[in-house]
Amino acid sequence: MRYKIIFIFMLLFALNVSSAEYEKRILVQGRWGDKPGEFGFNTDPPGSGPLEFSIDPITKDIYIIDLHNNRIQVFDSTGRFLKIIARDDIKQIRFDDKGYIYTSEYGGSVTVDKKIYDGIKYIEVGKICKYDRNWNLIEKWSGKDKESPLYPKIYTTEKIVESYGGTRDVLFYPWIISDFKIGKSGNIYIDAGGRIKLVLDENGKLLYWSKGAEDIIEDPFGNIYKWESISQEREHRFAYLGKAEKGKFPKSTKWDTIIQFSKNRIDEYGRWYYAFDPLKKIDREGNIYIYDGDKKIIKHDNKWNIVSEIMVIPNSLGCTPIVDDEGNIYQMFCRNKDLEKEERKIIEEWRRQDPENPNYISIIENEKYLTQEEKQFDGFRIYKWVKK
């Protein structure tokens, strides 16, 4: 088997490409508060605003989980406020192309055998619910149900070698739902706590599972791909598996591409870069989007040639961006002026105690990537990078 090897050296410095094909716009903006169009904020350091947001692919409406006001706020595609949905139990929200709404909700915990689960007695589990457009419950899959793929049964174990030379068994089982996506096929792709990835069909039947280093991606046409991290070698592998079929999952093992990163790659704050953040998206034109985990999205064509690099809000100041099927990019941005002052004092004290820690440095230094207006901003925003 021959691999197409792509070496990417000094990724953030040496590439002569830009984000000129995109225009950055403010899509939604609101103050802190509890009125319609305002957003709740928890002032306990480090502070937190809205939890997450999602774009309805049919209406293009924006659903924002306003966590601290116990509600979902809905805006249209121009950023105009539409309505409030009173729900306080939703962590994430997704949509399919048939008009159904899917949510990740707090599932509670289950009791397990401490002897088997490394001394853990209670495991928090997840729950996914499917609703119609009027929020009538159609179906739910809960980690409390022993017959559900989300129940924390042990799928496999792996023996690892500790730094001191000993070994231990690592258990791979579902627990909370870290993230999930709905494919064009209706398949549900679930990151069940980072250790296990699950693929369910639209009826909740388990089609496929894998350990946490692997991601399954479905493009807008129902083609399925696999992305796997090999952290020891600082490599990522990418493969086309096949077309999604009802009740079946393609299981090709042919790796089409290996992406290898320089073993000497260090970012400007002294942190090693050998793995990317979980954003991996394929748009309608076949372009592939990879997030560097900090402040840049790298856009490739379907031959893995780099098309452009799009600068976004640094992750320490914003959140992980999302990309839609058309290749538009969205990202939340929160600033609370009063908390910023308190947080800066705390971080400066941490830096004084541990001056070599790159994480404390980056939180302060990344502010140089904000505009002066963004530094003075007090409230919540969603940015949209629109293709020109």
C-alpha positions in Angstrom: 0.0 0.0 0.0 1.4 3.3 -1.0 0.7 6.4 1.0 0.5 9.9 -0.3 2.8 11.7 2.3 2.3 15.4 2.9 4.9 17.1 5.1 3.8 20.3 6.7 6.7 22.1 8.2 6.5 25.2 10.3 2.8 25.5 9.5 2.0 28.8 11.1 5.0 30.7 9.8 6.1 29.5 6.4 2.9 29.4 4.4 2.4 32.2 1.9 -1.4 32.1 1.9 -4.0 34.4 3.4 -7.7 34.7 4.4 -8.4 37.3 1.7 -11.3 35.1 0.4 -13.3 35.7 3.7 -14.9 38.8 5.2 -15.4 38.9 9.0 -18.9 40.2 10.1 -20.8 40.5 13.4 -23.8 38.2 13.0 -25.4 38.3 16.5 -24.6 40.7 19.3 -26.1 41.3 22.8 -25.5 42.8 26.2 -25.3 40.8 29.5 -28.7 40.5 31.1 -31.9 38.5 31.0 -34.1 40.4 28.6 -34.8 39.0 25.1 -31.7 39.4 23.0 -29.5 39.7 26.1 -27.4 36.9 27.5 -26.6 35.5 31.0 -23.1 35.4 32.4 -21.6 33.6 35.4 -19.1 36.0 37.0 -17.3 33.3 39.0 -13.7 33.2 37.5 -12.9 32.4 34.8 -16.5 33.3 33.9 -18.8 31.9 31.3 -21.5 33.1 28.9 -23.7 31.2 26.5 -22.8 27.5 26.3 -23.0 26.8 22.6 -24.9 27.6 19.3 -26.0 25.8 16.2 -27.2 26.8 12.7 -30.5 25.3 11.4 -29.6 24.1 7.8 -33.1 24.6 6.5 -34.1 28.0 7.9 -30.5 29.2 8.6 -31.8 30.4 12.0 -29.2 30.6 14.9 -30.0 28.7 18.1 -28.0 29.9 21.1 -27.9 28.0 24.4 -28.2 30.8 26.9 -27.1 28.7 29.8 -27.3 31.1 32.7 -30.7 32.3 31.7 -32.0 28.7 31.4 -33.2 29.1 27.8 -32.5 28.9 24.1 -32.6 32.1 22.1 -33.3 32.0 18.4 -32.1 34.6 15.8 -32.6 34.7 12.1 -29.8 34.5 9.5 -29.4 38.3 9.7 -29.0 38.3 13.5 -32.6 39.6 14.2 -34.1 38.2 17.5 -37.0 35.8 16.9 -38.0 33.9 20.0 -37.1 32.3 23.3 -37.4 28.6 24.1 -37.6 27.9 27.8 -35.3 24.9 28.3 -32.7 24.5 31.0 -31.5 21.0 30.4 -29.9 21.2 27.0 -26.1 21.1 26.5 -26.0 20.9 22.6 -28.4 21.2 19.8 -28.2 19.9 16.2 -30.5 19.6 13.1 -30.9 17.2 10.3 -32.1 18.0 6.7 -35.5 16.5 7.4 -36.5 19.2 9.9 -35.9 17.2 13.1 -34.1 18.7 16.1 -31.6 16.7 18.2 -30.3 17.7 21.6 -27.6 16.4 24.0 -29.1 16.7 27.5 -28.0 16.0 31.1 -28.5 12.2 31.5 -27.8 11.8 35.2 -25.5 9.1 36.5 -25.5 5.3 36.9 -24.1 3.0 39.5 -21.3 0.7 38.4 -19.0 -1.9 40.0 -16.1 -0.1 41.6 -13.9 -3.2 41.1 -14.3 -3.0 37.4 -14.3 0.7 36.9 -11.0 1.7 38.6 -12.7 2.6 41.9 -15.4 4.7 40.3 -18.9 4.0 41.6 -21.0 6.6 39.8 -20.6 7.5 36.2 -22.2 10.5 34.6 -24.0 9.6 31.4 -25.4 11.4 28.4 -28.7 11.5 26.6 -29.7 12.4 23.1 -33.3 13.4 22.3 -35.0 13.8 18.9 -37.9 16.3 18.5 -40.1 17.6 15.8 -40.3 21.3 15.0 -42.9 21.9 17.8 -40.5 20.3 20.3 -42.6 17.1 20.7 -40.3 14.3 21.8 -40.1 11.6 19.1 -37.3 9.4 20.5 -34.5 9.4 23.1 -31.3 7.4 23.7 -30.1 7.5 27.3 -27.0 6.2 29.0 -29.2 5.0 31.9 -30.7 2.3 29.6 -28.6 -0.8 29.8 -29.6 -1.7 26.2 -28.5 1.6 24.8 -25.1 2.1 23.1 -24.6 5.1 25.4 -24.7 2.9 28.6 -21.2 2.9 30.1 -20.4 -0.7 29.4 -16.7 -1.5 28.6 -16.2 -1.8 24.9 -12.5 -2.6 25.2 -9.4 -2.2 27.3 -5.8 -1.2 26.4 -2.7 -1.8 28.4 -0.4 1.2 28.6 3.1 1.6 29.9 3.5 4.3 32.6 6.5 6.7 32.7 7.9 4.8 35.8 7.9 1.5 33.8 4.7 -0.1 35.2 1.6 -0.9 33.2 -2.1 -0.4 33.7 -5.3 -1.1 31.8 -7.3 1.8 30.4 -11.0 1.2 30.1 -12.9 2.5 27.0 -16.6 3.1 27.7 -19.1 5.9 27.0 -20.0 8.4 29.6 -20.9 12.1 29.1 -21.5 13.3 25.5 -18.7 15.7 24.6 -20.0 16.4 21.1 -22.3 14.9 18.5 -23.2 15.6 14.8 -26.0 14.5 12.5 -24.9 13.4 9.0 -26.8 13.8 5.7 -27.6 10.1 5.9 -29.3 10.5 9.3 -26.4 8.8 11.1 -25.6 10.2 14.6 -21.8 10.6 15.3 -21.1 10.8 19.0 -18.0 11.7 21.0 -18.9 9.9 24.2 -16.6 11.5 26.7 -13.4 11.4 24.6 -12.6 7.8 25.1 -15.2 6.3 22.7 -16.7 7.4 19.4 -20.0 5.9 18.4 -21.9 5.9 15.2 -25.7 5.3 15.5 -28.2 5.1 12.7 -31.3 7.3 12.7 -33.1 4.7 14.9 -30.4 4.5 17.5 -28.9 1.2 16.3 -25.1 1.0 16.9 -23.3 0.8 13.5 -19.7 1.4 14.5 -17.5 2.3 17.5 -13.8 3.3 17.9 -11.4 4.5 20.4 -11.0 8.2 21.0 -8.1 8.9 18.7 -10.3 8.4 15.7 -13.0 10.7 14.2 -15.6 9.8 11.6 -16.6 12.6 9.2 -19.6 12.7 6.9 -19.6 15.2 4.1 -22.7 17.0 2.7 -23.3 14.2 0.2 -23.2 11.2 2.6 -19.6 10.2 1.9 -17.9 8.9 5.1 -14.2 9.5 6.0 -12.0 8.5 8.9 -9.4 10.7 10.6 -7.0 9.2 13.1 -4.3 10.8 15.3 -1.0 8.9 15.9 0.4 11.1 18.6 3.6 9.2 19.2 4.6 9.8 15.5 2.9 13.3 15.3 1.0 12.0 12.3 -2.7 12.0 11.2 -4.2 9.6 8.8 -7.1 10.3 6.5 -9.2 7.8 4.6 -12.4 7.6 2.4 -14.5 4.7 3.7 -17.4 4.8 1.3 -21.0 6.0 0.9 -23.4 5.9 3.9 -26.0 3.2 3.5 -29.1 2.7 5.7 -28.3 0.3 8.5 -24.7 -0.3 7.4 -21.3 1.3 7.9 -18.4 1.1 5.4 -15.3 -0.4 7.0 -12.5 0.2 4.5 -9.0 0.1 6.1 -7.2 1.8 3.2 -5.5 5.0 4.4 -5.3 7.5 1.4 -3.3 10.2 3.1 -0.8 10.7 5.9 -0.3 14.2 7.2 2.9 14.5 9.1 4.0 17.5 11.2 7.5 18.6 12.0 8.9 17.0 15.1 10.4 20.4 16.0 7.1 22.3 15.6 6.7 24.6 18.6 4.2 27.5 18.8 5.1 31.0 19.8 4.4 30.3 23.5 6.6 27.2 23.6 3.8 24.6 23.3 4.3 21.5 21.1 1.9 21.1 18.2 1.5 17.5 17.1 -2.3 17.2 17.1 -5.1 19.4 16.0 -8.4 20.3 17.6 -11.4 18.2 16.7 -12.8 20.6 14.0 -12.6 18.6 10.8 -15.2 19.6 8.2 -15.7 18.9 4.5 -17.8 21.5 2.6 -19.9 21.0 -0.6 -16.9 21.8 -2.8 -14.8 19.1 -1.2 -12.6 21.5 0.7 -11.2 20.2 4.1 -11.0 22.4 7.1 -8.6 21.8 10.0 -8.3 23.9 13.1 -4.9 24.5 14.7 -6.4 24.6 18.2 -5.5 28.2 18.7 -6.3 31.0 16.2 -6.2 29.6 12.7 -8.3 27.4 10.4 -6.3 25.9 7.5 -8.4 25.2 4.4 -7.3 22.5 2.0 -8.6 21.4 -1.3 -9.5 17.7 -1.8 -5.8 17.0 -2.8 -4.7 18.4 0.5 -3.2 21.5 -1.1 -3.5 24.5 1.2 -6.0 27.0 -0.2 -6.0 29.6 2.6 -5.5 30.3 6.3 -8.3 32.0 8.2 -7.4 33.9 11.3 -10.1 33.5 14.0 -10.5 34.6 17.6 -7.8 32.9 19.7 -9.2 29.9 21.5 -8.1 31.2 24.9 -10.4 34.2 24.3 -13.2 32.8 22.2 -14.3 29.2 21.5 -13.8 26.5 18.9 -15.2 27.7 15.6 -17.7 25.8 13.4 -17.9 25.6 9.6 -21.1 25.1 7.6 -21.6 23.1 4.4 -21.0 26.2 2.3 -17.6 26.9 3.9 -18.7 29.9 6.1 -17.1 30.0 9.5 -18.8 31.0 12.8 -17.4 31.6 16.3 -18.7 32.9 19.6 -16.8 35.8 21.4 -17.5 36.9 25.0 -16.1 39.8 27.0 -17.0 40.9 30.5 -15.1 44.1 31.4 -15.5 43.7 35.1 -14.4 40.1 35.1 -11.5 40.8 32.7 -9.9 43.0 35.3 -10.2 40.4 38.0 -9.2 37.5 35.7 -6.1 39.5 34.6 -5.0 39.9 38.3 -5.5 36.1 38.8 -3.5 35.2 35.7 -0.7 37.6 36.5 -0.4 36.0 39.9 -0.3 32.6 38.3 2.4 33.8 35.9 4.4 35.2 38.8 4.3 31.8 40.5 4.9 29.8 37.3 6.6 32.2 34.8 7.5 29.4 32.3 3.9 28.1 31.9 2.9 28.8 28.2 -0.8 28.6 28.9 -0.7 31.6 31.3 1.4 33.6 28.8 -0.9 32.9 25.9 -4.1 34.1 27.6 -2.6 37.6 28.1 -0.5 37.7 24.9 -3.3 36.5 22.6 -5.1 39.8 23.2 -2.8 41.4 20.6 -4.8 39.6 18.0 -8.0 41.5 19.0 -8.9 44.8 17.6 -9.0 47.8 19.9 -12.8 47.7 19.7 -12.9 44.0 20.7 -10.7 44.7 23.7 -13.2 47.3 24.9 -16.3 45.2 24.1 -18.6 44.2 26.9 -21.1 41.5 25.9 -21.7 38.5 23.6 -21.1 38.1 19.9 -21.2 35.5 17.1 -18.9 36.3 14.3 -19.4 35.0 10.7 -16.5 34.8 8.2 -18.3 34.9 4.9 -16.8 33.7 1.6 -16.5 36.7 -0.7 
